[in-house]
Amino acid sequence: MHPSLTKKEVVDYLKKAGIAERTAERRLKEILEIGTELKTNEGKPAKLRVDVMPGKPTIYRLETIEQPNEKDEDLPF
């Protein structure tokens, strides 16, 4: 299971860091659209994912990107 935060929690956190609410929302949208690679607290590569369901809070979560094993890269198939 991946840790997740509501949109409000993410935007509130970014506002505390001095980012305007509309700017935070716009940047989150851009990150999702472009597929910007982020880093987890452990330094692992990750992508931002969003879960949107009508009538429910929007949920953001980081999903780690599985890096191919070096041995897998050497396989001819």
N, CA, C and O atoms as a GROMACS GRO file, in nm:
protein
  308
    1MET      N    1   0.085  -0.120   0.000
    1MET     CA    2   0.000   0.000   0.000
    1MET      C    3   0.088   0.124   0.000
    1MET      O    4   0.188   0.131   0.072
    2HIS      N    5   0.051   0.221  -0.080
    2HIS     CA    6   0.128   0.344  -0.091
    2HIS      C    7   0.064   0.451  -0.003
    2HIS      O    8  -0.058   0.464   0.000
    3PRO      N    9   0.147   0.530   0.069
    3PRO     CA   10   0.091   0.640   0.148
    3PRO      C   11   0.016   0.737   0.057
    3PRO      O   12   0.056   0.759  -0.057
    4SER      N   13  -0.091   0.794   0.108
    4SER     CA   14  -0.169   0.886   0.027
    4SER      C   15  -0.215   1.004   0.111
    4SER      O   16  -0.223   0.996   0.233
    5LEU      N   17  -0.245   1.113   0.042
    5LEU     CA   18  -0.295   1.235   0.104
    5LEU      C   19  -0.410   1.289   0.021
    5LEU      O   20  -0.414   1.271  -0.101
    6THR      N   21  -0.503   1.355   0.087
    6THR     CA   22  -0.610   1.420   0.013
    6THR      C   23  -0.554   1.543  -0.057
    6THR      O   24  -0.447   1.594  -0.021
    7LYS      N   25  -0.626   1.590  -0.158
    7LYS     CA   26  -0.586   1.711  -0.229
    7LYS      C   27  -0.571   1.827  -0.131
    7LYS      O   28  -0.477   1.905  -0.142
    8LYS      N   29  -0.664   1.838  -0.038
    8LYS     CA   30  -0.658   1.947   0.060
    8LYS      C   31  -0.530   1.939   0.142
    8LYS      O   32  -0.466   2.041   0.166
    9GLU      N   33  -0.492   1.819   0.186
    9GLU     CA   34  -0.370   1.803   0.265
    9GLU      C   35  -0.246   1.843   0.184
    9GLU      O   36  -0.156   1.908   0.236
   10VAL      N   37  -0.242   1.803   0.057
   10VAL     CA   38  -0.128   1.836  -0.028
   10VAL      C   39  -0.121   1.987  -0.049
   10VAL      O   40  -0.016   2.048  -0.033
   11VAL      N   41  -0.233   2.047  -0.085
   11VAL     CA   42  -0.236   2.192  -0.111
   11VAL      C   43  -0.204   2.270   0.017
   11VAL      O   44  -0.130   2.368   0.012
   12ASP      N   45  -0.258   2.229   0.130
   12ASP     CA   46  -0.227   2.296   0.258
   12ASP      C   47  -0.078   2.290   0.289
   12ASP      O   48  -0.020   2.388   0.334
   13TYR      N   49  -0.017   2.174   0.264
   13TYR     CA   50   0.126   2.158   0.287
   13TYR      C   51   0.206   2.254   0.198
   13TYR      O   52   0.299   2.319   0.244
   14LEU      N   53   0.168   2.261   0.070
   14LEU     CA   54   0.238   2.349  -0.023
   14LEU      C   55   0.215   2.496   0.011
   14LEU      O   56   0.304   2.578  -0.007
   15LYS      N   57   0.095   2.530   0.060
   15LYS     CA   58   0.068   2.668   0.102
   15LYS      C   59   0.157   2.707   0.220
   15LYS      O   60   0.205   2.820   0.227
   16LYS      N   61   0.179   2.613   0.312
   16LYS     CA   62   0.268   2.640   0.427
   16LYS      C   63   0.411   2.665   0.380
   16LYS      O   64   0.488   2.733   0.447
   17ALA      N   65   0.446   2.609   0.263
   17ALA     CA   66   0.580   2.628   0.206
   17ALA      C   67   0.587   2.757   0.124
   17ALA      O   68   0.689   2.786   0.062
   18GLY      N   69   0.478   2.836   0.123
   18GLY     CA   70   0.478   2.964   0.056
   18GLY      C   71   0.427   2.962  -0.087
   18GLY      O   72   0.447   3.059  -0.161
   19ILE      N   73   0.363   2.854  -0.128
   19ILE     CA   74   0.311   2.844  -0.264
   19ILE      C   75   0.162   2.876  -0.262
   19ILE      O   76   0.087   2.822  -0.181
   20ALA      N   77   0.120   2.965  -0.352
   20ALA     CA   78  -0.021   3.002  -0.359
   20ALA      C   79  -0.105   2.881  -0.397
   20ALA      O   80  -0.058   2.792  -0.467
   21GLU      N   81  -0.230   2.880  -0.351
   21GLU     CA   82  -0.318   2.765  -0.374
   21GLU      C   83  -0.337   2.734  -0.522
   21GLU      O   84  -0.325   2.618  -0.563
   22ARG      N   85  -0.366   2.836  -0.602
   22ARG     CA   86  -0.387   2.812  -0.746
   22ARG      C   87  -0.260   2.762  -0.814
   22ARG      O   88  -0.265   2.678  -0.903
   23THR      N   89  -0.145   2.816  -0.772
   23THR     CA   90  -0.018   2.771  -0.827
   23THR      C   91   0.005   2.625  -0.791
   23THR      O   92   0.047   2.546  -0.876
   24ALA      N   93  -0.021   2.587  -0.667
   24ALA     CA   94  -0.005   2.449  -0.623
   24ALA      C   95  -0.094   2.356  -0.705
   24ALA      O   96  -0.048   2.251  -0.752
   25GLU      N   97  -0.219   2.393  -0.723
   25GLU     CA   98  -0.311   2.310  -0.802
   25GLU      C   99  -0.266   2.297  -0.947
   25GLU      O  100  -0.274   2.190  -1.006
   26ARG      N  101  -0.218   2.408  -1.004
   26ARG     CA  102  -0.171   2.407  -1.142
   26ARG      C  103  -0.047   2.317  -1.157
   26ARG      O  104  -0.036   2.241  -1.253
   27ARG      N  105   0.045   2.327  -1.062
   27ARG     CA  106   0.167   2.245  -1.067
   27ARG      C  107   0.136   2.097  -1.050
   27ARG      O  108   0.195   2.014  -1.118
   28LEU      N  109   0.044   2.064  -0.961
   28LEU     CA  110   0.004   1.924  -0.944
   28LEU      C  111  -0.052   1.869  -1.075
   28LEU      O  112  -0.021   1.756  -1.114
   29LYS      N  113  -0.135   1.949  -1.141
   29LYS     CA  114  -0.194   1.907  -1.268
   29LYS      C  115  -0.084   1.884  -1.372
   29LYS      O  116  -0.088   1.786  -1.445
   30GLU      N  117   0.014   1.975  -1.378
   30GLU     CA  118   0.124   1.963  -1.474
   30GLU      C  119   0.208   1.838  -1.446
   30GLU      O  120   0.244   1.765  -1.538
   31ILE      N  121   0.237   1.813  -1.319
   31ILE     CA  122   0.316   1.695  -1.282
   31ILE      C  123   0.245   1.568  -1.328
   31ILE      O  124   0.309   1.476  -1.379
   32LEU      N  125   0.114   1.564  -1.310
   32LEU     CA  126   0.038   1.446  -1.352
   32LEU      C  127   0.034   1.433  -1.503
   32LEU      O  128   0.051   1.323  -1.556
   33GLU      N  129   0.012   1.543  -1.574
   33GLU     CA  130   0.001   1.538  -1.720
   33GLU      C  131   0.133   1.501  -1.786
   33GLU      O  132   0.135   1.422  -1.881
   34ILE      N  133   0.241   1.557  -1.737
   34ILE     CA  134   0.373   1.534  -1.797
   34ILE      C  135   0.432   1.401  -1.751
   34ILE      O  136   0.512   1.339  -1.821
   35GLY      N  137   0.392   1.357  -1.633
   35GLY     CA  138   0.448   1.233  -1.578
   35GLY      C  139   0.586   1.255  -1.516
   35GLY      O  140   0.672   1.167  -1.522
   36THR      N  141   0.605   1.372  -1.457
   36THR     CA  142   0.732   1.407  -1.397
   36THR      C  143   0.776   1.302  -1.295
   36THR      O  144   0.697   1.261  -1.210
   37GLU      N  145   0.902   1.260  -1.305
   37GLU     CA  146   0.955   1.165  -1.208
   37GLU      C  147   0.994   1.240  -1.081
   37GLU      O  148   1.065   1.341  -1.087
   38LEU      N  149   0.948   1.192  -0.968
   38LEU     CA  150   0.978   1.249  -0.838
   38LEU      C  151   1.061   1.149  -0.759
   38LEU      O  152   1.092   1.041  -0.809
   39LYS      N  153   1.099   1.185  -0.636
   39LYS     CA  154   1.174   1.095  -0.548
   39LYS      C  155   1.096   1.077  -0.418
   39LYS      O  156   1.036   1.171  -0.366
   40THR      N  157   1.099   0.956  -0.366
   40THR     CA  158   1.039   0.929  -0.235
   40THR      C  159   1.136   0.980  -0.128
   40THR      O  160   1.247   1.022  -0.160
   41ASN      N  161   1.094   0.975  -0.003
   41ASN     CA  162   1.183   1.013   0.108
   41ASN      C  163   1.307   0.926   0.112
   41ASN      O  164   1.411   0.968   0.162
   42GLU      N  165   1.297   0.805   0.058
   42GLU     CA  166   1.411   0.712   0.056
   42GLU      C  167   1.498   0.732  -0.068
   42GLU      O  168   1.598   0.662  -0.085
   43GLY      N  169   1.461   0.827  -0.153
   43GLY     CA  170   1.539   0.855  -0.274
   43GLY      C  171   1.505   0.766  -0.392
   43GLY      O  172   1.575   0.770  -0.493
   44LYS      N  173   1.399   0.687  -0.382
   44LYS     CA  174   1.359   0.599  -0.492
   44LYS      C  175   1.276   0.679  -0.593
   44LYS      O  176   1.199   0.766  -0.554
   45PRO      N  177   1.291   0.650  -0.722
   45PRO     CA  178   1.211   0.719  -0.823
   45PRO      C  179   1.063   0.684  -0.809
   45PRO      O  180   1.027   0.570  -0.778
   46ALA      N  181   0.978   0.784  -0.832
   46ALA     CA  182   0.834   0.763  -0.815
   46ALA      C  183   0.757   0.854  -0.910
   46ALA      O  184   0.810   0.952  -0.962
   47LYS      N  185   0.631   0.820  -0.929
   47LYS     CA  186   0.538   0.901  -1.008
   47LYS      C  187   0.421   0.939  -0.918
   47LYS      O  188   0.379   0.861  -0.833
   48LEU      N  189   0.370   1.059  -0.938
   48LEU     CA  190   0.252   1.104  -0.866
   48LEU      C  191   0.129   1.044  -0.934
   48LEU      O  192   0.116   1.051  -1.057
   49ARG      N  193   0.042   0.988  -0.857
   49ARG     CA  194  -0.083   0.930  -0.908
   49ARG      C  195  -0.199   0.997  -0.836
   49ARG      O  196  -0.184   1.046  -0.724
   50VAL      N  197  -0.314   0.999  -0.901
   50VAL     CA  198  -0.431   1.061  -0.841
   50VAL      C  199  -0.550   0.967  -0.856
   50VAL      O  200  -0.568   0.903  -0.960
   51ASP      N  201  -0.630   0.960  -0.753
   51ASP     CA  202  -0.754   0.883  -0.754
   51ASP      C  203  -0.869   0.981  -0.738
   51ASP      O  204  -0.880   1.049  -0.636
   52VAL      N  205  -0.954   0.989  -0.840
   52VAL     CA  206  -1.069   1.080  -0.839
   52VAL      C  207  -1.196   0.997  -0.849
   52VAL      O  208  -1.214   0.920  -0.943
   53MET      N  209  -1.283   1.014  -0.750
   53MET     CA  210  -1.412   0.946  -0.751
   53MET      C  211  -1.519   1.050  -0.718
   53MET      O  212  -1.505   1.124  -0.620
   54PRO      N  213  -1.626   1.056  -0.796
   54PRO     CA  214  -1.731   1.153  -0.770
   54PRO      C  215  -1.782   1.144  -0.625
   54PRO      O  216  -1.810   1.035  -0.575
   55GLY      N  217  -1.793   1.259  -0.562
   55GLY     CA  218  -1.845   1.264  -0.426
   55GLY      C  219  -1.746   1.229  -0.317
   55GLY      O  220  -1.780   1.230  -0.199
   56LYS      N  221  -1.623   1.197  -0.356
   56LYS     CA  222  -1.518   1.162  -0.259
   56LYS      C  223  -1.401   1.258  -0.275
   56LYS      O  224  -1.383   1.316  -0.381
   57PRO      N  225  -1.321   1.274  -0.168
   57PRO     CA  226  -1.204   1.362  -0.181
   57PRO      C  227  -1.104   1.305  -0.283
   57PRO      O  228  -1.088   1.184  -0.294
   58THR      N  229  -1.038   1.394  -0.355
   58THR     CA  230  -0.932   1.355  -0.447
   58THR      C  231  -0.813   1.310  -0.366
   58THR      O  232  -0.773   1.378  -0.270
   59ILE      N  233  -0.755   1.196  -0.402
   59ILE     CA  234  -0.643   1.139  -0.327
   59ILE      C  235  -0.518   1.137  -0.416
   59ILE      O  236  -0.522   1.090  -0.530
   60TYR      N  237  -0.407   1.188  -0.362
   60TYR     CA  238  -0.278   1.183  -0.429
   60TYR      C  239  -0.190   1.081  -0.359
   60TYR      O  240  -0.194   1.067  -0.237
   61ARG      N  241  -0.109   1.009  -0.439
   61ARG     CA  242  -0.015   0.913  -0.381
   61ARG      C  243   0.107   0.903  -0.471
   61ARG      O  244   0.099   0.927  -0.592
   62LEU      N  245   0.220   0.866  -0.410
   62LEU     CA  246   0.341   0.842  -0.487
   62LEU      C  247   0.355   0.692  -0.507
   62LEU      O  248   0.346   0.614  -0.412
   63GLU      N  249   0.376   0.652  -0.631
   63GLU     CA  250   0.402   0.511  -0.662
   63GLU      C  251   0.546   0.499  -0.704
   63GLU      O  252   0.591   0.568  -0.796
   64THR      N  253   0.619   0.412  -0.637
   64THR     CA  254   0.758   0.393  -0.675
   64THR      C  255   0.765   0.327  -0.813
   64THR      O  256   0.680   0.246  -0.850
   65ILE      N  257   0.867   0.364  -0.886
   65ILE     CA  258   0.890   0.309  -1.020
   65ILE      C  259   0.987   0.194  -1.002
   65ILE      O  260   1.098   0.212  -0.952
   66GLU      N  261   0.945   0.078  -1.045
   66GLU     CA  262   1.031  -0.039  -1.035
   66GLU      C  263   1.142  -0.028  -1.140
   66GLU      O  264   1.114  -0.018  -1.259
   67GLN      N  265   1.264  -0.030  -1.094
   67GLN     CA  266   1.379  -0.027  -1.184
   67GLN      C  267   1.411  -0.169  -1.229
   67GLN      O  268   1.412  -0.261  -1.147
   68PRO      N  269   1.437  -0.188  -1.357
   68PRO     CA  270   1.469  -0.323  -1.402
   68PRO      C  271   1.597  -0.373  -1.336
   68PRO      O  272   1.692  -0.297  -1.317
   69ASN      N  273   1.599  -0.497  -1.304
   69ASN     CA  274   1.715  -0.562  -1.246
   69ASN      C  275   1.823  -0.567  -1.354
   69ASN      O  276   1.794  -0.592  -1.471
   70GLU      N  277   1.948  -0.544  -1.313
   70GLU     CA  278   2.056  -0.545  -1.412
   70GLU      C  279   2.060  -0.677  -1.488
   70GLU      O  280   2.087  -0.678  -1.608
   71LYS      N  281   2.033  -0.787  -1.421
   71LYS     CA  282   2.034  -0.917  -1.488
   71LYS      C  283   1.924  -0.922  -1.594
   71LYS      O  284   1.943  -0.980  -1.701
   72ASP      N  285   1.808  -0.861  -1.565
   72ASP     CA  286   1.698  -0.860  -1.660
   72ASP      C  287   1.736  -0.786  -1.788
   72ASP      O  288   1.694  -0.824  -1.897
   73GLU      N  289   1.817  -0.682  -1.775
   73GLU     CA  290   1.858  -0.603  -1.891
   73GLU      C  291   1.948  -0.683  -1.984
   73GLU      O  292   1.951  -0.657  -2.104
   74ASP      N  293   2.022  -0.781  -1.930
   74ASP     CA  294   2.114  -0.861  -2.010
   74ASP      C  295   2.046  -0.974  -2.086
   74ASP      O  296   2.107  -1.035  -2.173
   75LEU      N  297   1.921  -1.003  -2.053
   75LEU     CA  298   1.852  -1.113  -2.118
   75LEU      C  299   1.821  -1.078  -2.264
   75LEU      O  300   1.782  -0.964  -2.292
   76PRO      N  301   1.837  -1.173  -2.356
   76PRO     CA  302   1.812  -1.143  -2.498
   76PRO      C  303   1.665  -1.143  -2.534
   76PRO      O  304   1.631  -1.120  -2.650
   77PHE      N  305   1.576  -1.168  -2.439
   77PHE     CA  306   1.432  -1.171  -2.467
   77PHE      C  307   1.356  -1.090  -2.368
   77PHE      O  308   1.234  -1.081  -2.376
   0.00000   0.00000   0.00000
